[in-house]
Amino acid sequence: MGEIPGSSVSYLTSTEVYREYTLNRKRRGGYVGHHEQILAIDGDYIRILPSSNRTLLFDSGKTASYLRNTIHDCRQSKKAPSHFKLVVNRDRERKVYEYEAKTPQQAQEICQRIMQLKDS
């Protein structure tokens, strides 16, 4: 993060403001396993987008956007370190997204960025 000389305001470069990760979303229920989604951290928003290569027949292709004040929690799994859960408040309920990152380090980076966004 950079500082503006003579100011208490800091700015972020475009790579720090926008991050995009291609992840496998784990689905609950027996017959549907994983499917690929893009999780984008974009300023004050987290966006969940469909992947460009759809593998499921009934993949809806909807985009979900969550403002930082709707983030409830983001935790990396201790048993499977490449897995993490993102919990957001939606209307009057909580929505849980379970993801598998490519590496445990990527899962840790995503959780840290999301929690920093929540706490900012």
N, C-alpha and C positions, 0 to 999 in steps of 0.2 A: 504494500500500500504506500502511496506517495503522499507527501505533504506539500501544500501550497505555501511558498515562502511568505512569512508575515501574516499567516492566517491560522486559525485553529481548525479549519475545515480540511479534511483529508479527502482524497479522491482515489478511485480505483481504476486500474487500466481495464480495457475491454475484456481481457482474458480473465481478470479477477471478478468481473461483474457477471459474466455469462460462462457457465460451465455446462457441458453436455456429457452424459454418460449413457452408454447402451448397456442395458441390464436385462436379466431374465426375471420376469415376474413369476413368483410361485403362486399357484392357484390352489385354493382349498377345494376339496372334492376329488373324487377318485379318478375320473377319466381324463380330465384336462390337467396336464402337467405344467409346463412352463411356457411362456411366450415372451418374445422380445419386446421391450418398450424402451423409450428414451426418457430419461429423467434429466430435465434441464433446470439449473439454478440460474435465475435471470433477475438480477437486482433484488427486489423485494418479493419475488414470486418463485414458487416451485411449479414447474409445468411437467405433466406426464403426458407424453405423446406416443402415438403408435409408431412402431418401427416401419421403415420403408419396405422391408421385406416381410410381408404378412405370411404367417405360417398356418394360422387357424382359419377355418372356413367361416366362422361367425365372428371374427375380429371386428369390432364396431368402428374402430378408427377415431374414436372421440378423444379430445384433448381435455385434460383436467388441469385447472390452475388454482393454486392455493396461495393466498397472501401470507406473509411471514407470521402474522398474529394468529393464524389458524393452525399453525404447527403445534402439536401437542408433545411429540417425542420422536426421537430417532435413535435406535439402539442397535449395536452390532451384536450378533450372536456369539456367545462364548464357546458353544459346542461346535459351531460351523462358522469360523471367522469371516468367510466370504459372504455370509448371509446377514441381512439387516432388515429391520422393520421401521417403516415410516408411519407415524400415526398423526392424522390431521382431524381437526374438528370440522364437521360438515353439517350444517343446519343444527339439529339437536342431538346428533350422534357422532361417534368417532368412526373414521374410516381407516382401516389398516391395510397398508401395502407391504407385502413381503417380497424382497428382492434378493437375487444372487448376483454379486459382482464378479468380475473376472478374477480378482485377487483379493485376499484379505486387506491388503494395503489400500486398494481402491475403495472397499467398503468403509474402512476407517476414515479415509479422506472425505467421502460423501457425508458420513455421519457428522464429522467435525464441521464441515461447511454448513450443513443444515442447522446444527445447534448454534453455530455462530450467527447465522441469519435469524434464528428464533430469538436469541438473546440481544440482538442489536436494536 
